[in-house]
């Protein structure tokens, strides 16, 4: 356990020693959203170094917030699960998200564009309802980005499972979505709508695939009334 930083018996000060270190709250966000494995946590925390992630996981485990479990069928693979103490932090993290949604200027977020995190967030919030009758592949293209970060594939299986690939998975593509990263991020955050930005977003593929993708990702409606972090986290937990 880290040496006490505040040296106060106040519960707020003591809790801050566990929760108010760099990257801890975003890490809890990922755990609450359902990520359990190290590599999945990294995909949701793209700017966090693996070394620091390992350290924060160890600190949370020592604090009793999470526990590490071995995956039986895979030697050397572990999952991180919230303990009862961790579960009690859900409302805390949700409240922080709600406060940020209400009081932080969202346009400032557009200065921190990150295609990997954007696509990972899409992947985990995509709800394949109704599910496709066969595998559906949606390729996102961001022509304004370097070639190595320009292409992403969302693969939706008939069972409703969703995978995200940054390397061509080799499947036939049903729908291409081409736009610039800023526009797609603004739509996803609810700062604008697909309808308003339709001149900047190009869909190429079957009509059914385009309609299904818009429904699965909630792009047919404004996210402005549905972007509170509380609701987002609740949807993520239902995954």
N, C-alpha and C positions, 0 to 999 in steps of 0.2 A: 504494500500500500504506500502511496506517496506520502512524504512528510507533510504535515499540516501546513497549509499556506496562510490561513487566516488566524489560527490559534484562538478561536472563539467557540464557546459551547452552543451558540445559536444554531438551530437546525438548518436555517437557510445558509449560513456560512459553511456548515459541514457538508450539506448537499452540494453546494457550489464547488467544493473541492473535488467532487466526483464528476459533476456534470458540466462545469464551465471551463474545461480545458479545450484547446483548439481541436475542431472537427468532431467533438463528442456528440453534440446535438445532431448534426447531419448523419453521423453514424447511427444514432438511435432512430432517426427517421427511416433509414434503410432497413434496419432490423424490424421496425414496426410495420413497414410496408411489405415485409415477407421475405426479404433476402436472408438466407441462412448460411451460405457458403462464402468463403473468403473471396473467390474470384467474382462472385455476383455482387458482393459488397464493394469491391473495387470498381465495378462497372457503374455503380451509382455514385461513386466518390472519385471521379476521374482525376481530380487535382491532388488527391491525398496519396502520399508515398506508401508503398507496401510496408515499409519499416514502421512508419507512424501508425498505420492501420493495425498492425500486429500489436503494437504497444498499447493502443487504446482498447483493443479487444481484451488484452490481458488485464488491464486496469479495471474494466467493467466486470470481468469475471471475478477478480479479487474483491470487488465491491459488492458482489452478490447480485448484480443487475442481470447478467447473462450466465449461461453455462455452456460449456463446450462438450459436444457429444460426438463420439466416433460413429461413422456410417458403417454399419456392419458389413455390407457387401464390398466396400472399397477400403483397402488398407491405406492408412495414412491420410484419409479424408475425414474432415470434421465439419459438423454443423454447429452454429451458434444459435441458441434459443433463449428467449426471454424467461427469466424466473418470475416468481410472483412479484418481487420488487420491481423487476423490469416492466411487467404488465401495468403496474401502477403509474409508470411514467408516460403511458399513452396519452392520458389527458393533458399532461404537462407539455409534451411535444406538440400535440394538436393545438393547445392554447397558444403556444409560441407561433405556430403557423398561422393561426387565425389573426393574431395581432399583426404579424408581418403583412398578411393580405390586406388588412384594413388600413395600416398606417405607413407602410413602406412604399415609396414611389416605384411602381412596377416597371416603369420605363427605364429605371436605372439597371434593372436586370438585363436589359438588352445590350448592355456594355460587357456582359459576361457570357457571350454566346459560346455554346459547347455542343457540337453535334452529337457526340457520343452520349452525353447525359440526356439530351433531348430525346434521342431515339430509344435509350434505355427506359426513360419515363413513359414513352409511348408504348413500348413493349409490355411493361408491367401493368399499364392501365387499360390496354386494349381488352375489350370484352366481346368475344366472338359469339354474340347472341343476335340472331340465330347463327349456329355454327355452320361452316361451309360443308357441302356434301363431299368435297375433295380438298386436298391441300391447296391453299391459296397463297400466292407469293406476291408481295407488294414491294417494289423497289423504289426507294427514295433517292433522288439525285439532287445534289446541291452544287450547281455549276460554278458558284462563286468561291468554292473551297479548293484547296490543293487536291490533287488527284487521289492521294492516299486517304483523304477524309471525305470524299465526295459521294460515295455509294454506301447504302445500307439496305438490308433486306429484312422485312418482317415476314416470317413464315407461319401461317395459321393452319393448324391441323384440324381435321374434322372433329376431333375430341375436344376442341377448344383450346388446346395448348398453343402457346406462341413462343417462337424463338426469334432472336435478333442476330443477324450476321453482318459483319463488316467486310467479309470476304465472300465472293460469289458462291452460294451453296450449290450451284449447278442445276437448280430446278427451273422449269419454265416459269417465266414471269407473267402474272395475270394483269398487273397494273403498275404503271410507272407514274410516280408523282415527282414532278420537277418544279423546284422553286428555290429562292435564296434562303439561307439559314435564318436571317433576321425575320423574314415574313412568316416562316413556319413556326418559329419560336413565339412570335407575337400572337399568332392564331392559337397556339397551344396554351398560352398563358391567359387567353381571354382578353387580350388588349385590343384585338380586332377579330373579325369573323372571316370565314372562308368566303362568304358571299361578297363582302367588301373587297377582298383581295383576290377575287377570282381571275383578274387579269394577270396576276403574278404567279398563280398556281396552275400548272398544266397537268391534267390527268390523261394518260394514254393507255388504253386497254378496253376491256369489255365494260359495258354499262353496269352489269351486275356486280363486277368486282369493285368498280368505283363507288357504287351505292353502298355496298357492304362495308367497304373501308371507312366511308364517312360515318356510317352508323356505329361501327365497332369502336371508332376513335372519338365519337361524339362531335364530329366536325360539322354536322348539319345544323347544330344549334350553337348559340352563343354560350361560351363557357364563363361569361362574366358573372352569372348568377350561380355558378357551380364550381368556383375555383377556390373556395375556402379550403385551407389545408385540412380542416377537420373532415370535410366530406371526401377529399382526395384520399386521406389515410384510411377512412372507413371503406372506401371502394377497394383500395389496395388490399386490405385485410380479407375482403370477400373473395379475393382471387383464389 
